[in-house]
Amino acid sequence: MPEGNEIHRWAARHTTAFVGKPVRVDGPQGRFTDADVLDGRKLERVMAVGKHLGYDFGKDRILHVHLGLQGDFSEGSGPLPEVKGALRLRMWNAAAVKRPAVPGVSKRHGWYSDDDGTDNIDADKVAWVELRGPMDCSVFSQEMWEKLLKRLGPDPLNGDGAEKFIEKVKKSKKTIGELLMDQSVAAGVGNIFRAELLFRAKLNPFTPGKEVAESTLRSIWKDAGVLMKAAMVDRRIVTTKAKDRPHSEGQALKEETHYVYRRQGRPCFICGTKILTKVMAGRNLFWCPVCQAEKVFVG
């Protein structure tokens, strides 16, 4: 599932491509039936909160998109392509699709680890976007959008939310590994960032939230903002430091981008111990039993 960095990346790109202009909208597959409510209206803004996108077309006309596990956008320049596959929704600029296509390709998020930001279309050259496989694609009223926001926790990419994050964690007996996957605690943090943030903090994922030192939580929140913002540049999440990689020179190789995520059975870059995995909060958790052996307690 795309994490907050990619959601914010889409919001930034679609803001550049479409905000302030009339946008054409249709649902070729037939499952999006509210296209006429949005089609031809000016897009006021694109909002990203956690793993949710909101395209504001005016009062009570907010297109809500949650990509879920399978959803993804493709985008392009030049004329609209032929409709293919299970295409849920298209948005395009009527003037831009009359222009010739420019160099650039659109890559699926499933290959994010291979995407170093090269060959992507410049956002101001995007003429159309297509959406396939989302968990949700529907029109929200303002009330519905505000109700969604109330149940989400702070987003590391939306300004200062450290105090609220710390307050929520310190009140809970759940493990910090569970809490980081709870969108009401930290919106936008997903399985990759959970594993990597805990490793970088040298924090045992089974530590109850209420027992984690406030200074450690503050450090995790700050680290989340830095790492997620860096990952907005492209779709490649890199959490390792150059000095810890087997190849410390140049860009991180694909197998060196993460400390523990999906590295079960392989040696830790720091201590050489085999990385472990276990299901927690419905997803596979990854951690180093040596580097993360100690629980960080208050006091």
KOLZA-329756 format. One record per residue (C-alpha): x, y, z; residue in one letter. Coordinates in nm, 2 decimals. Each point is the difference from the previous one (the first is absolute). Layout:
// residues N
NODE      c1      c2      c3  residuo
NODE       X       Y       Z        a
...
***
This chain:
// residues 299
NODE      c1      c2      c3  residuo
NODE    0.00    0.00    0.00        m
NODE    0.14    0.34   -0.09        p
NODE    0.11    0.19    0.31        e
NODE   -0.05    0.37    0.08        g
NODE    0.30    0.12   -0.20        n
NODE   -0.15   -0.13   -0.32        e
NODE   -0.35    0.15    0.08        i
NODE    0.16    0.34    0.06        h
NODE    0.20   -0.04   -0.32        r
NODE   -0.31   -0.06   -0.20        w
NODE   -0.17    0.30    0.16        a
NODE    0.29    0.22   -0.09        a
NODE    0.02   -0.12   -0.36        r
NODE   -0.38    0.03   -0.05        h
NODE    0.00    0.34    0.15        t
NODE    0.25    0.12   -0.25        t
NODE   -0.18   -0.17   -0.29        a
NODE   -0.36    0.08    0.07        f
NODE   -0.07    0.25    0.28        v
NODE   -0.16    0.33   -0.10        g
NODE   -0.12   -0.15   -0.33        k
NODE   -0.32   -0.16   -0.12        p
NODE    0.05   -0.38    0.01        v
NODE   -0.18   -0.26   -0.21        r
NODE   -0.10   -0.31    0.19        v
NODE   -0.15   -0.33   -0.11        d
NODE   -0.03   -0.36    0.12        g
NODE    0.04   -0.23   -0.30        p
NODE   -0.04   -0.32    0.20        q
NODE   -0.34    0.10    0.12        g
NODE    0.07   -0.05    0.37        r
NODE    0.06    0.37    0.06        f
NODE   -0.34    0.15   -0.06        t
NODE    0.05    0.35    0.13        d
NODE    0.21    0.14   -0.28        a
NODE   -0.27    0.24   -0.10        d
NODE    0.02    0.17    0.34        v
NODE    0.36    0.09   -0.06        l
NODE    0.05    0.01   -0.38        d
NODE    0.09    0.35   -0.13        g
NODE    0.03    0.16    0.35        r
NODE    0.31    0.18    0.11        k
NODE    0.22   -0.20    0.24        l
NODE    0.06    0.23    0.30        e
NODE    0.27   -0.21    0.18        r
NODE    0.13   -0.35    0.06        v
NODE    0.03   -0.11    0.36        m
NODE    0.21   -0.28    0.14        a
NODE   -0.05   -0.13    0.35        v
NODE    0.16   -0.33    0.10        g
NODE   -0.09   -0.25   -0.27        k
NODE   -0.30    0.21   -0.12        h
NODE   -0.03    0.24   -0.30        l
NODE   -0.27    0.26   -0.03        g
NODE   -0.06    0.19   -0.33        y
NODE   -0.20    0.31    0.09        d
NODE   -0.24    0.10   -0.28        f
NODE   -0.20    0.24    0.22        g
NODE   -0.27   -0.03    0.27        k
NODE   -0.09   -0.36    0.07        d
NODE    0.20   -0.12   -0.31        r
NODE    0.31   -0.16    0.14        i
NODE    0.13   -0.30   -0.19        l
NODE    0.13   -0.24    0.26        h
NODE    0.27   -0.26   -0.11        v
NODE    0.15   -0.27    0.21        h
NODE    0.23   -0.21   -0.20        l
NODE    0.00   -0.30    0.23        g
NODE    0.22   -0.30   -0.09        l
NODE   -0.06    0.00   -0.37        q
NODE   -0.09    0.35   -0.10        g
NODE    0.23    0.22   -0.21        d
NODE    0.01    0.29   -0.23        f
NODE    0.15    0.01   -0.35        s
NODE    0.06    0.33   -0.17        e
NODE    0.11    0.14   -0.33        g
NODE    0.03    0.29   -0.24        s
NODE   -0.16    0.05   -0.34        g
NODE   -0.33   -0.16   -0.11        p
NODE   -0.21   -0.23    0.22        l
NODE    0.10   -0.36   -0.05        p
NODE   -0.24   -0.28   -0.10        e
NODE   -0.20   -0.13    0.30        v
NODE    0.16   -0.32    0.12        k
NODE   -0.07   -0.23    0.29        g
NODE   -0.19    0.08    0.32        a
NODE    0.03    0.37   -0.03        l
NODE   -0.20    0.16    0.28        r
NODE    0.04    0.37   -0.06        l
NODE    0.17    0.24   -0.24        r
NODE    0.08    0.37    0.05        m
NODE    0.14    0.22   -0.27        w
NODE    0.05    0.36   -0.11        n
NODE   -0.18    0.06   -0.33        a
NODE    0.26    0.23   -0.13        a
NODE    0.30   -0.20    0.10        a
NODE   -0.12   -0.32   -0.17        v
NODE    0.01    0.18   -0.33        k
NODE    0.37    0.06    0.03        r
NODE    0.27   -0.25   -0.12        p
NODE    0.13   -0.25    0.25        a
NODE    0.33    0.07    0.17        v
NODE    0.27   -0.25    0.12        p
NODE   -0.07   -0.18    0.32        g
NODE   -0.15   -0.31    0.14        v
NODE   -0.24   -0.09    0.29        s
NODE    0.10   -0.28    0.23        k
NODE   -0.22   -0.21    0.22        r
NODE    0.06    0.04    0.38        h
NODE    0.06   -0.37    0.02        g
NODE    0.34    0.06   -0.14        w
NODE    0.07    0.30    0.23        y
NODE    0.34   -0.15    0.10        s
NODE    0.12    0.02   -0.35        d
NODE   -0.11    0.36   -0.05        d
NODE    0.28    0.25    0.05        d
NODE   -0.21    0.29   -0.13        g
NODE    0.15    0.00   -0.35        t
NODE   -0.21   -0.03   -0.32        d
NODE   -0.31    0.13    0.18        n
NODE   -0.22    0.26   -0.18        i
NODE    0.05    0.35    0.14        d
NODE   -0.32    0.08    0.20        a
NODE   -0.07    0.31   -0.21        d
NODE   -0.01   -0.21   -0.31        k
NODE   -0.26   -0.25    0.13        v
NODE   -0.31    0.02   -0.21        a
NODE   -0.20   -0.29    0.14        w
NODE    0.00   -0.26    0.28        v
NODE   -0.17   -0.33    0.02        e
NODE   -0.10   -0.18    0.32        l
NODE   -0.02   -0.38    0.03        r
NODE   -0.08   -0.23    0.29        g
NODE   -0.06    0.24    0.29        p
NODE   -0.16   -0.11    0.33        m
NODE   -0.22    0.31   -0.02        d
NODE   -0.08    0.25   -0.27        c
NODE   -0.31    0.20    0.09        s
NODE   -0.13    0.35    0.04        v
NODE    0.00    0.13    0.36        f
NODE   -0.19    0.29    0.15        s
NODE    0.19    0.25    0.21        q
NODE   -0.16   -0.17    0.31        e
NODE    0.13   -0.34   -0.11        m
NODE    0.35    0.13   -0.06        w
NODE    0.01    0.17    0.34        e
NODE   -0.12   -0.32    0.17        k
NODE    0.28   -0.19   -0.17        l
NODE    0.26    0.25    0.12        l
NODE   -0.13   -0.02    0.36        k
NODE    0.07   -0.38    0.01        r
NODE    0.35    0.04   -0.14        l
NODE    0.31    0.06    0.21        g
NODE    0.26    0.27   -0.09        p
NODE    0.19   -0.03   -0.33        d
NODE    0.38    0.04    0.02        p
NODE   -0.01    0.18   -0.33        l
NODE   -0.27    0.25    0.10        n
NODE    0.19    0.21    0.25        g
NODE    0.03   -0.03    0.37        d
NODE   -0.18   -0.29    0.15        g
NODE    0.26   -0.13    0.24        a
NODE   -0.19    0.08    0.32        e
NODE   -0.32   -0.17   -0.11        k
NODE    0.20   -0.30   -0.12        f
NODE    0.19   -0.03    0.33        i
NODE   -0.32    0.05    0.20        e
NODE   -0.18   -0.28   -0.19        k
NODE    0.29   -0.25    0.04        v
NODE    0.06    0.08    0.37        k
NODE   -0.36   -0.08    0.08        k
NODE    0.01   -0.35   -0.15        s
NODE    0.10   -0.34    0.12        k
NODE    0.03   -0.13   -0.35        k
NODE    0.34   -0.06   -0.14        t
NODE    0.18    0.28   -0.19        i
NODE    0.01   -0.23   -0.30        g
NODE   -0.38   -0.02    0.00        e
NODE   -0.05    0.37    0.07        l
NODE    0.21    0.11   -0.30        l
NODE   -0.23   -0.19   -0.23        m
NODE   -0.31    0.16    0.16        d
NODE   -0.11    0.29   -0.23        q
NODE   -0.17    0.17    0.29        s
NODE    0.35    0.03    0.16        v
NODE    0.22    0.09   -0.29        a
NODE   -0.17    0.05   -0.33        a
NODE    0.20   -0.10   -0.30        g
NODE    0.25   -0.23    0.17        v
NODE   -0.01   -0.35   -0.15        g
NODE    0.18   -0.32    0.03        n
NODE    0.33    0.11   -0.16        i
NODE    0.03    0.31    0.22        f
NODE   -0.11   -0.19    0.31        r
NODE    0.28   -0.25   -0.03        a
NODE    0.26    0.25   -0.10        e
NODE   -0.08    0.27    0.25        l
NODE    0.01   -0.25    0.29        l
NODE    0.33   -0.13   -0.11        f
NODE    0.15    0.35   -0.04        r
NODE   -0.12    0.08    0.35        a
NODE    0.15   -0.33    0.13        k
NODE   -0.34   -0.07    0.15        l
NODE   -0.15   -0.34    0.07        n
NODE   -0.33   -0.02   -0.19        p
NODE   -0.16   -0.19    0.28        f
NODE    0.04    0.28    0.25        t
NODE   -0.33    0.13    0.14        p
NODE   -0.07    0.36   -0.12        g
NODE   -0.04    0.13    0.35        k
NODE    0.35   -0.12    0.08        e
NODE    0.19    0.17   -0.28        v
NODE    0.20    0.30    0.10        a
NODE   -0.15    0.33   -0.12        e
NODE    0.34    0.10   -0.15        s
NODE    0.00   -0.32   -0.21        t
NODE   -0.35    0.07   -0.13        l
NODE    0.09    0.35   -0.09        r
NODE    0.31   -0.13   -0.19        s
NODE   -0.22   -0.25   -0.18        i
NODE   -0.25    0.27   -0.11        w
NODE    0.28    0.23   -0.12        k
NODE    0.17   -0.29   -0.19        d
NODE   -0.33   -0.09   -0.16        a
NODE   -0.05    0.35   -0.14        g
NODE    0.36    0.01   -0.14        v
NODE   -0.01   -0.35   -0.16        l
NODE   -0.35    0.04   -0.14        m
NODE    0.07    0.34   -0.15        k
NODE    0.32   -0.14   -0.17        a
NODE   -0.21   -0.28   -0.14        a
NODE   -0.24    0.25   -0.16        m
NODE    0.27    0.09   -0.25        v
NODE   -0.06   -0.33   -0.17        d
NODE   -0.17   -0.33    0.11        r
NODE    0.32   -0.15    0.14        r
NODE    0.00   -0.03    0.38        i
NODE    0.37    0.00    0.12        v
NODE    0.05   -0.03    0.37        t
NODE    0.36   -0.12    0.03        t
NODE    0.29    0.24    0.07        k
NODE    0.29   -0.02   -0.25        a
NODE    0.25   -0.10    0.27        k
NODE   -0.21   -0.31    0.08        d
NODE   -0.03   -0.14   -0.35        r
NODE    0.23   -0.26   -0.15        p
NODE    0.06    0.24   -0.28        h
NODE    0.04    0.34    0.17        s
NODE    0.07    0.19   -0.32        e
NODE   -0.27    0.14   -0.23        g
NODE   -0.37   -0.08    0.00        q
NODE   -0.13   -0.28    0.21        a
NODE   -0.04   -0.33   -0.19        l
NODE   -0.35   -0.15    0.00        k
NODE    0.10   -0.26    0.27        e
NODE    0.15    0.28    0.22        e
NODE   -0.29    0.24    0.02        t
NODE   -0.14   -0.15    0.33        h
NODE    0.15   -0.12    0.33        y
NODE   -0.26   -0.26    0.08        v
NODE   -0.31    0.02   -0.22        y
NODE   -0.03   -0.32   -0.20        r
NODE    0.35   -0.10    0.10        r
NODE   -0.10   -0.30    0.22        q
NODE    0.27   -0.26    0.02        g
NODE    0.26    0.23   -0.13        r
NODE    0.28    0.16    0.22        p
NODE   -0.06    0.33    0.16        c
NODE    0.22    0.27   -0.15        f
NODE    0.11    0.11    0.34        i
NODE    0.05   -0.31    0.21        c
NODE   -0.02   -0.29   -0.24        g
NODE   -0.28   -0.17    0.18        t
NODE   -0.28   -0.16   -0.21        k
NODE   -0.31    0.23   -0.04        i
NODE   -0.32   -0.15    0.15        l
NODE   -0.36    0.03   -0.11        t
NODE   -0.34   -0.05    0.16        k
NODE   -0.35    0.10   -0.08        v
NODE   -0.11    0.31    0.20        m
NODE   -0.31    0.21   -0.06        a
NODE   -0.08   -0.21   -0.31        g
NODE    0.33    0.06   -0.17        r
NODE    0.35   -0.15    0.01        n
NODE    0.22    0.18    0.25        l
NODE    0.38   -0.01   -0.05        f
NODE    0.26    0.07    0.27        w
NODE    0.35   -0.08    0.11        c
NODE    0.00   -0.19    0.33        p
NODE    0.34    0.14    0.10        v
NODE   -0.02    0.37   -0.11        c
NODE   -0.35    0.02    0.13        q
NODE    0.03   -0.23    0.30        a
NODE   -0.04    0.26    0.27        e
NODE   -0.33    0.16    0.08        k
NODE    0.02    0.37    0.04        v
NODE   -0.17    0.08    0.33        f
NODE   -0.10    0.33    0.16        v
NODE    0.26    0.12    0.24        g
***
